[in-house]
Amino acid sequence: MKNNLVTLLYFTLVLLAAVLLLPKSLLGFYHVQAFSAIYLPNLADSSKSIIGYTILMKVLSLMFSGNVLVISNIAGIDSVLSVIFSYLLLFRIVDGNPKIKTIVSFLYPIVILYLAPADILVGYVSGFSMILYFIISFFLIDERRKCNYTSLFFIAFISWVALGLFWHTVHVMMYLIFMTYMVIFNLYNIHKYRTLPQWNILIVLTVSFLFMWFYLRESIIHNLLLESFSHISISSIFDKGSLAGIYSYKHNLHYMGYIDIMRYLGYLLAYTIILIFAIEYAINIIKKKDVSKTQIFLLALFISEILFLFMYFISSGSIGPRILITFSYPLIIIMLNNNRQLSVKYLNNFNIRMIITLFLIIPVILTAVFSSYNYFVESPEQNIYIDSYENSFGWISEYSNADVIISDAHTSGHYQLFYILQKVFDKKQIDFISVSYAKYEQIVDSTYNPSDNSLLIINEILYEKHLLFQSLQAWNKFEPLSPEYIGQNTNLNKIYNDGRVAIAQ
């Protein structure tokens, strides 16, 4: 009874906090574009790469016939619950001290929420994707799988296909984990128990993965095939672009650099610990010693992490330790504070384990604090109301003949939302483009020269509040553009200004 009351209090407090943290507008980048697709008369017209998310939002819009922000907020609450249930699901079956597992299962979802508040609270794909790949992970390491093999397999397979329709990046990440785990698990069974390996499962999921990947990335593959092979590079497969360079956003939190140093030191320590575990488990596998499914899973996480980091780096020029943050960190903390003896004798000392645990936890907590600060103080989602662009878009749709609108991701995304909500697409064709690195540089240098049929939108709210200027190109985050750049450029004429956005042609 006491545990039930604690759990109920926990969920009540988390949901209350989530409601208080809900954004005032939708997320820039891909969220607004994906969200606006639910109002299209034909869902087939939306992007294939996240059609599962679009369908889910369409269902919510039918169930709750409220405005856009209400539907997004409902999705945000669902997303928060998905994150919590995902970790509770996984920690039921991993090895470890029950008390440590309980503490981690209750606290780590809160950390994840504050590490990515914008993604989760707007109800974007990350929260819903999380529960799908946690279900697959549950299928991988659940010791009871032999008792109900068929049903669990179909649940995992359905989740696997749905994951591809939700977010192809996470689908790739999960495939690396799944592939590595199945290979190690099968080799371990052959080596120790002489049992028949289950390669058929891996083959089925590999074939389905390749089908989904080619289906979702059809346009990129088509473009590659049209090029000569001499011009094809690995990075072009992922098509992410470049970084913001000297125009990168300067955070208001001046000691962000120190937080970054601690964060990467924490990552390095985590990778060192997981490497030690991986070596120990690999040696035990070779020596035919007993190795649990959780230990095989951690070994698979380490190998797949290396592969994913390589792929992420060549695609974006940055490091994306998603597997580490999502899976490995909490598992390391649980397994490090287990009662079992480790091969490295120094790690068997309680004080050393506590010190290492603190060095792992503190950087993640500091990063979560900074991310939440960034969300509250610097993000457009929390500082700009969704209806801020209605008047300016109404003017564009009524008085402008432009068929291209260029702006930051938040502004152009919301324009696209109003474009579909107000059914302007029935009257005129408009393309919405976020500012690329090259265009941003031209605007700053006063050399930007628009075409006759395009409009440049500069968001004055971003500049006045010093909010993130986000671009769809390589997830760039620029300094907000000053509206003065319009007057300084002889190629631009200001044709509209309502105090919120300035429009130039």
N, C-alpha and C positions, 0 to 999 in steps of 0.2 A: 504493500500500500504506500509506504514511504517513497519507494522508487518511482511509483506511478505519479505521485504528487510532484516530485522533483522534475520528472520528464514533462509533465503538463505545464509546470511553471516555466521551464526552459523554452518550450515551444511558444508559450504566451509572450514571454519577453522578447524572443527573437522576432515574432510576427509584429509585435508592437513597434520594435525598433525599425523593422523593414518598412512599415507603413509611414513612419516619420521620415525615413530616408528616401522615399520614392521621388523620382525626378519630376521636373516641371515640363520637360519636353522629351522627345525621343532622342536616341543615340545617333550621332553622326555616323560616318563610315557607311557600312552596308545595312545597318538596321532599318533606317527610315525607308530605304529603297525596297528592302524585303517586306517591311510592314505595309507599305503602300500598295503592294501587289494584292493584298487581300480584298481590296475594293475594285479590282479589275473585274469586268464581266466574265472573263474566262481565265481561270487559274493557269491554264496552259501557256498564257502569255507571260507569266512570271519566270524568273530565273530557275533553271532546273537544279542548280547546285544546292538550293535550300528549300526545295518544294515541300518537304516534310514540315518545316517550320511555318511556311506560308499556309499550309492546310490547317495546322493547329491554330494559328491566329484567326483563320477564317471561321473555324468552329467556335472559338471564343467570341468573335464578333456576332455570331448568330445567337449564341447563348445569352450574351450580355449586350443588349442593343444600346450601348452607351456611346459616348464620344471616343475619339482615338486614344486620348490619354488614359481614360478609364480602362479600356481594354489592355493597354500597355501596362498599367499598374496591376491589373489582375494577373497578367502574364508574369510580372515581376515577383509577385507573391508566390505564384506557382514555381517560379525559378528558384526562389529561396528555399522553398520546401523540397524541391528536387535535390538541391545540394546537400541539405541536412539528411534526407532519407538515404542518399547515396552512400554517405560515409557510415551511417548506422548499419546499412546493409552489409558493407564490406567488412567492417570491424567485428561483425558477429562471427565470422569464420576464420579470421587470421589468427596465427599463433600469438601468444603473449599473455602477460599478466592481466587478469580481468579488470583490476582497478585502473591500471595504466590505459587499457583499451577504452574503458568508459570515459576517462578524463579526455583522452584524445578525440574520441568520437563526438563528444559534446562541444569541445573547444575549437577543434580544427576547422569545422564548417564556418564558424564565426570569422576565423582568420581568412579563409577563402573568400568570404563575402566582402571583407574589407580590402582584400587584395585586388578585387575586380568589381567594385560596387556598381560602376556604370553598366557593365555587361550584364550582371545578374539582376539588378534592380529594374532595368528596362524590360526584362523578360526576353533578352536576346538568346541566341542558340546555345550559349555556353552552359547555362543551367540545365536545359532540357537534354543537351548532349551528354552531360555528366551522368545522369541517372542511367542512360542507355549503356555507356561503356562501363559503368559500375556493375550493371546487370551481367554484362559479358565477363567481367572480372570475377564476379560471383560464380558464374558457370565454370570458369577455369579452375578455381581453387576450392570449391565446395566439396568437402569429403563425402557428402551424402549423394553426390551426383550419380553414383553407381545404382542407387536405389530407384531413382526416377530419371533415368538417362534421357529418354525420348522427349519428355515434356520440357526438361531444362534445355535440351539442345534446340528445340523449336523456339523457345523463348529467346535464347541467345541469338539464334539465326535471324529472327524477326527484328530484334534490337540491332543486330549488325547491319541489316539492310536499311533500317530506319535511320541509323547513325549517319550513313552515307548521304541520305537525303536531308539531314539536318546541317551537317558541317563537314565538308570534305577533308579539311585539315586534320580534324580530330579522327576522322575515319582512317586516314593514313597513319596517324599516331597509334591508334588502337590496333591496326593491322600489324605494325611492327612488333607491338607487345605480344599479340596473339601468336604470330608466326614464331617468334623467338621462344615463347613459352612452350608451344606445342613441340617444337624441335627438341628442346632440352628435355621435356617431360618424356617424350617417346624414346629418346636415346637412353635416358636414365632407366626406364622400364625394361628396355632390351638388355641393358648392361647388368642390371641387378636382378630383375625378376624373370627375365626371358619371356615376357608376355608379348602378345601380338600388338604392335604399335597402332595407334589410331590416326594414320596418315590420311584416311578418308575425310576426316573432319577438316583437317588443314587444307586439303585439296578443294573441298566444297567452298570453304570460306575464301580461299585464294581466288577461285574462279569468280565468285560473286563480287569480291573486292575489285578485281580487274574490270569486270563488267560495269560496276558502279562508277569506277574511276574514269573509264573511257566515256561513259555516258555523261558524267558531270563535267568533264574537261574536254568535251568534243570540239569546242571552238578553238582552244589552244592547240590541240593535236592537229586540227585542220590547218591552222596557220603554220605549224611546224612542217607539215608535209608539203606545203606550197613553197617553202624556202629551200634553197640548196643546202645540202648537208654540211657544206663547208662553213655555213654561217650559223649552224645550230649549236647552242651551248646548253649545258645542263640547267643553268639558271633560267633560261627562257621557258623551260617546262613549267616552272613555278610562277614566272611572270609577276614579280613583285616590285621591280623598279629600284630606285636609289634612296639614299637617306637625305635628311634635311640640311646637313652641313652647318655652315655659318648662320643660317637662318633658323636654326632650331629654337624651339620655345624655351625661354628662360624662366624657370619656375620661381615663384615668389618665395619659396622656402629655400633660403640661401645655403643651408647646410645639407642640401640634397646630395651633394658630392660625397659627403661622409657616410650618408645612409647607403649610397651605392657601393662604396668600398666595403662596408660591413656586410651588405647583401651578397656581394660576390665572394667575400671571404667565407660567408655561411654556405654558399653553394659549393665552394671548393672543399670545405670541411665535409659537407654532406656527400659529395662525390668520393672523397677519400674513405669515409666510413663504409659507403655502399660497395666500394672497390674491395675493401677488406672482407666484408661479408661475401661478396661474389667469389673471391678467391677461395675463401674457406668452403663455401658450398660446392664450388667446382672440384676442389680436392676431395671432398666427401663423396661426390658423385663418382669420381674416378676410382676411389678406394671402395666403392660399393657400400658405403655407409648409408644409414637412413637419412633421407632429406625430405622435409615436409613440402607440401604444395606451396605454402607461403614462401618458403626459402627459394624454391624454384622460381616462383613469381618474382621475387626481389632480384634474383639473378637475371631473369628475362628483362626486368625493368632497366637494369644497368646497361645491358647490351643494346636494347632498343633505344635507350636514351642517347647513346653515342651515335647511332644511325640517324635518329631524328634531329639531333643537334647539327649534324653535318648537312642534312637536307635543308634545315631551316636557315643555316648560315649562308649556303650558296644561293638560297632564294631571296633573302632579305639583307644579307650582310650583317646580321645581328644574331645574338644567341637567344634561343627561346626554350628555357628549361621547363617546359610544361609538364613532362612526365615526372620530373623531380618534384615540382610543386604539388601536382595533383595526387600522385601515388607514393612516391619514394619517401618524401619527408615524414609523413605520419608513420609509415611502416618502419623507418629507421628509428624513430623515437620509441616506438613500441618494442622493437626487437633489441634495441640497445639497453632498454630498462627491463628486459626479461631476466628470469632467474637462471637461465642456462649459461654454461661456461663457454667462453669464446676461445678460439685458437690463439688470438693475440692476448697474452696474459695481462697486459696493462689495462685492457678494456674490461677486465673482470673486477677491477677496483671500483667500488661504489662511488667514491668521491670523483674519480676521473670520469666516470659515466655521467655524473651530475653536471660536471663542468662542461663536458662535450654537449650534453643536452641543452644547457643554457646558451652555449655559443651557436647552437643550431636554431634555437627558438627566438632569441633576441633580434637577429637581423630580419627574420620573417615578420615579427611583430612591428618593428620599426618601418619596414616596407609597407605593411598594412596600414599603419598610421599615416604615412606619407600619401598612400593611394587614396585613403579616405579624405585627407586634407585636399588633395588634388581634385577629388570629386566635388567636395563642398565649395571650394574657393575658386577653382580654375576651370571646371568643366562647363560647357554650354548647357548640358542637360539639367544641371541643378540651378543655373543662374539665368536662363532665358526661358520665358514662358512660350508654350507651343503656339499661341495665337499671335506672337510678335511679328510674324511675317505675312499675316493675312492681308493687310491693307496694301502692302507693296506688291504682293503677288496679284491681288485684284487689279491694281493699276496696270501691271504687265499684261495680264490676260485681256484687259479692256482696250489699252491704248498702244501697246507695242506689237510690232510685227516680227520681232526677233524670234529665231528658232533655235538659238543656243544661249544658255545661261551658264555663266562661269562664276563660281564662288567657292567659299570653304565648304567642307563636307556637311556641316550642320545646316547651313543656310540653304544650299542647293538641295539637300535631302528633304528638308521641309517644304521647299517649293515643289519638289516632285510629288510629295504627299498631297498638297493642295491641288496640284495639277490633276491628280486622279480623283480626289474627293469631289472637286467641283466639275468634274467631267469636261475639263478644258480640252482633253485629248480628242474629244469628238469634233472640236472646232479647228484646232491647229496642232501641228507637230512641233514639240519643243524637246530638245536634248538638254540634260542637266549634267554639267561637268564640274568636278572639283579642281581647284588650282593645282597644277603640277609644279615641280621644282623650277622648271624653265620659265613658266609663266610668272611664278612668284618673283623670280629674279628680275624679269623684265619690268614688272610693276614697280618694284623697289628702285630700279635704275631709270625709271621714266622712259623706257623704250618700248613698253607694251603698246602694240598697235592692233586694235580689235578689227575683226571683219565686220562688214556692213550688217550682217544678220545676227550679231552676238551682243549680249549685254554682260558687263562686268559688275558684279554685286560686291560691295565692301560692307561688311557687317560692323556698324559703329558700336554696337553693344560689346562685341568682342574686344574692340580697342579700348573703350572706356573702362571696362572691368578687368582688362588684361586676362582674357580667357584664351583657351587653347584654340588655335586656328588649325583645324585638322584637314588632311588631304587623303583622298583615296589612294593616291600614289604612294606605295610603300609605307602606308600608315604614317606618313610624315606629320610632324607637329611643329608648325611654324609660329613665329611671333605674329600676333594679330596685326593686320594691315591698317595703317592710318588712312582715314578718308582724305587726308591732304595729298596723298599720292595721285588722286584724280586731278586736282588743280595743277599739280606740278608737271603733268604730262600733257603736252600739246596735242597728242593724238586722241585724247579723251575729252568728252563733253558730259558734264553732269546733267542728267535729265530728270532725276527724281531724288528726293530726300525727305524722309519722314521722321528723322531723328533716331531711327533704328537701323536702317540700311540706306546706303547711297548707291544709286544706279548710274552707271556711265556707259556711253556708247561711242 
